[in-house]
Amino acid sequence: MNGRTKYILDESKLPKAWYNINADMPVPPEPVLHPQTLEPVTPDFLSVLFPMSLIMQEISTEPYIEIPEPVREIYKLWRPTPMFRARRLEKALDTPAHIYYKYEGASPVGSHKPNTAVPQAFYNKEAGTKALTTETGAGQWGSALAMACNFFQMDLEVYMVKVSYQQKPYRRMVIENYGAEVFASPTNRTQYGRSVLAADPNSPGSLGIAISEAVEVAATSGGTKKYSLGSVLNHVLTHQTVIGEETLQQMEMADEYPDIVIACTGGGSNFGGFAFPFVRENLRHGKTTRIIAVEPAASPSLTKGTYTFDYGDTAKMAPVVKMHTLGHSFVPPAIHAGGLRYHGMSPQVSALVEHGYVEARAVQQLATFAAGDLFMRAEGIIPAPESTHAIRVAIDEALKCKETGEAKVIIFNLSGHGHFDMASYDAYRKGELQDYEYPAEAIVQAMADLPQVKG
Ligand SMILES: *Cc1c(COP(=O)(O)O)cnc(C)c1O
């Protein structure tokens, strides 16, 4: 056995194609529906929001999609990212398990989000888009798209959930530093924002509301502005598969193959990007890796939600998709993992969970911070609160190995660092954080407002 800690791929090993799991999906895809007619959408409807190249990727069933050379050139600023063997964490846990992690916090903005921000900006620029609009919660996505729009010299309007705008001034400044405009959502710049403010002038905002505002601005721009989404959609998960494709090569360098693959899920993009290449190996090549999606108990779409058609946003302007949902009007409790506070889930991840190809697990806030703390003390990196969800389950699985004496190979995706989340760690150390009961009543209420889809 070699004693390596870091597995670094040469730039020449940067993948040349993304993997599109639609080619191997064991269940047929569900249609995407128009939010008003609830009939399958036409590319025409989607083209108000997205360039045709991304729409074609959204519905493509080709197994591999070539990464354009200008995108690969920018990827090389931080990719391939390192994979680590967490030897010090193994020791701290006294487990026979082999624990690995892939580190996406190595990107310039500190998360996996630029893996799709850069190609989305590229394809929009190529299609002649002048400006993009988007939403951001904790600010990770806004930072990534601001960096990407700066590279391709496009304007960007970011609708940032108001509580985060107030609580995370440094994320707001990062976005502005790259040259984008940031607005605290709900704003009075949109019809929907004004209606929310009229009903509640002190609305803290939510991801669903911010999406509605960004969609409205693009849809009413007369074609000059397009909308960009940082998760959930097929093309976003496809772009993120560069993570898993690199990891497969790095596991080969380590001369091991994972028994368990783990990532956290907000809208599903880092999970899909990391895990789908391993799902492919299971489906096509008879591997039997267990694949686990981890979500917060406060926003438990995969473990407690319903697999049904729902709107992607609060104002019912975004397309309707079949997914695990808690109801589009559900506003998750204010957990510190802001990137995981979403009512729905990627349709691809949902389908794989529904049909048993992927396991889902929900974890409580305090347990995730305890895991993040343990990880930091052993490995040095302060993980993003979102990523601590994956760490929690990796540690739990490693502790099971300690009981059984099995030397399982466990790998998780460390989706980002937590340098802009120090107020959350501060609150944790001061004992100010709490767990949340399953928000049953709010979910029942939200589920009463689902679209009435025929058939
Ligand atoms: C946004 C974010 C997430 C959650 O989004 P997914 O689309 O589910 O990946 C997880 N981790 C980090 C660090 C994020 O920034």
The ligand as an SDF file (V2000), in Angstrom:
LIG
                    3D

 15 15  0  0  0  0  0  0  0  0999 V2000
  -24.7880   25.3840   -3.8750 C   0  0  0  0  0  0  0  0  0  0  0  0
  -24.0080   24.4490   -3.0630 C   0  0  0  0  0  0  0  0  0  0  0  0
  -24.4990   23.1640   -2.7350 C   0  0  0  0  0  0  0  0  0  0  0  0
  -25.8780   22.6870   -3.0730 C   0  0  0  0  0  0  0  0  0  0  0  0
  -26.2310   22.7260   -4.4170 O   0  0  0  0  0  0  0  0  0  0  0  0
  -26.2770   21.4070   -5.3180 P   0  0  0  0  0  0  0  0  0  0  0  0
  -26.8210   21.9170   -6.6120 O   0  0  0  0  0  0  0  0  0  0  0  0
  -27.1870   20.4320   -4.6740 O   0  0  0  0  0  0  0  0  0  0  0  0
  -24.8960   20.9200   -5.4300 O   0  0  0  0  0  0  0  0  0  0  0  0
  -23.6760   22.3140   -2.0280 C   0  0  0  0  0  0  0  0  0  0  0  0
  -22.4520   22.6890   -1.6260 N   0  0  0  0  0  0  0  0  0  0  0  0
  -21.9550   23.9200   -1.9110 C   0  0  0  0  0  0  0  0  0  0  0  0
  -20.5920   24.2760   -1.4230 C   0  0  0  0  0  0  0  0  0  0  0  0
  -22.7200   24.8380   -2.6440 C   0  0  0  0  0  0  0  0  0  0  0  0
  -22.2270   26.0380   -2.9300 O   0  0  0  0  0  0  0  0  0  0  0  0
  1  2  1  0
  2  3  1  0
  2 14  2  0
  3  4  1  0
  3 10  2  0
  4  5  1  0
  5  6  1  0
  6  7  2  0
  6  8  1  0
  6  9  1  0
 10 11  1  0
 11 12  2  0
 12 13  1  0
 12 14  1  0
 14 15  1  0
M  END
$$$$
